[in-house]
Amino acid sequence: MCTKNLSLLFAPSLFQTDGQGEQEVRVLEDLINHYVSVFDIDDDQVTQMDLENSLIMTWKDVQLSQAGDLIMEVYVETKITDCCITLR
């Protein structure tokens, strides 16, 4: 979904409007488009998010057999070997 459509969808709820406010939609669209500078995200975080998005887009089209399981480790905050959760 493009940022314009996301903004149209969420602006009325976030800004408590009746869906008539074009300014609110533009503000939210700017926040989405410029989140890196607005929220002071560093280059390493951007690279990590790009990698995660790429993996998500790759896996969404993969068909797994009925007998197969997808197992992945999820790290919260930092990648520390003893601090991960295995999801099945």
LINCORVEN-V48182 format. One record per residue. N is the residue number from 1. RES is the residue in one small letter. PHI is phi in whole degrees, 0 to 359 (* if undefined). NEAR is the number of other ideal C-beta (glycine too) atoms within 8 Angstrom. Layout:
# LINCORVEN-V48182
n=N res=RES phi=PHI near=NEAR
n=N res=RES phi=PHI near=NEAR
This chain:
# LINCORVEN-V48182
n=1 res=m phi=* near=4
n=2 res=c phi=283 near=5
n=3 res=t phi=295 near=8
n=4 res=k phi=297 near=8
n=5 res=n phi=292 near=8
n=6 res=l phi=300 near=12
n=7 res=s phi=296 near=13
n=8 res=l phi=298 near=8
n=9 res=l phi=287 near=7
n=10 res=f phi=266 near=9
n=11 res=a phi=303 near=14
n=12 res=p phi=300 near=11
n=13 res=s phi=284 near=6
n=14 res=l phi=289 near=8
n=15 res=f phi=256 near=10
n=16 res=q phi=53 near=5
n=17 res=t phi=252 near=9
n=18 res=d phi=265 near=5
n=19 res=g phi=87 near=5
n=20 res=q phi=261 near=5
n=21 res=g phi=268 near=11
n=22 res=e phi=289 near=6
n=23 res=q phi=296 near=6
n=24 res=e phi=296 near=12
n=25 res=v phi=296 near=12
n=26 res=r phi=294 near=9
n=27 res=v phi=297 near=10
n=28 res=l phi=295 near=14
n=29 res=e phi=298 near=12
n=30 res=d phi=296 near=8
n=31 res=l phi=299 near=9
n=32 res=i phi=292 near=10
n=33 res=n phi=292 near=7
n=34 res=h phi=244 near=8
n=35 res=y phi=299 near=9
n=36 res=v phi=298 near=7
n=37 res=s phi=279 near=6
n=38 res=v phi=295 near=7
n=39 res=f phi=258 near=6
n=40 res=d phi=52 near=5
n=41 res=i phi=269 near=7
n=42 res=d phi=277 near=6
n=43 res=d phi=298 near=5
n=44 res=d phi=297 near=6
n=45 res=q phi=293 near=8
n=46 res=v phi=297 near=10
n=47 res=t phi=299 near=8
n=48 res=q phi=297 near=8
n=49 res=m phi=296 near=8
n=50 res=d phi=298 near=8
n=51 res=l phi=297 near=8
n=52 res=e phi=298 near=8
n=53 res=n phi=297 near=8
n=54 res=s phi=296 near=8
n=55 res=l phi=294 near=8
n=56 res=i phi=298 near=8
n=57 res=m phi=294 near=8
n=58 res=t phi=290 near=8
n=59 res=w phi=285 near=8
n=60 res=k phi=294 near=6
n=61 res=d phi=263 near=6
n=62 res=v phi=275 near=6
n=63 res=q phi=261 near=4
n=64 res=l phi=261 near=6
n=65 res=s phi=291 near=5
n=66 res=q phi=301 near=3
n=67 res=a phi=276 near=3
n=68 res=g phi=274 near=6
n=69 res=d phi=241 near=5
n=70 res=l phi=257 near=7
n=71 res=i phi=244 near=6
n=72 res=m phi=219 near=6
n=73 res=e phi=261 near=7
n=74 res=v phi=243 near=8
n=75 res=y phi=255 near=9
n=76 res=v phi=258 near=6
n=77 res=e phi=74 near=3
n=78 res=t phi=230 near=6
n=79 res=k phi=271 near=5
n=80 res=i phi=243 near=7
n=81 res=t phi=307 near=5
n=82 res=d phi=277 near=4
n=83 res=c phi=243 near=7
n=84 res=c phi=227 near=10
n=85 res=i phi=243 near=6
n=86 res=t phi=264 near=8
n=87 res=l phi=255 near=7
n=88 res=r phi=236 near=5
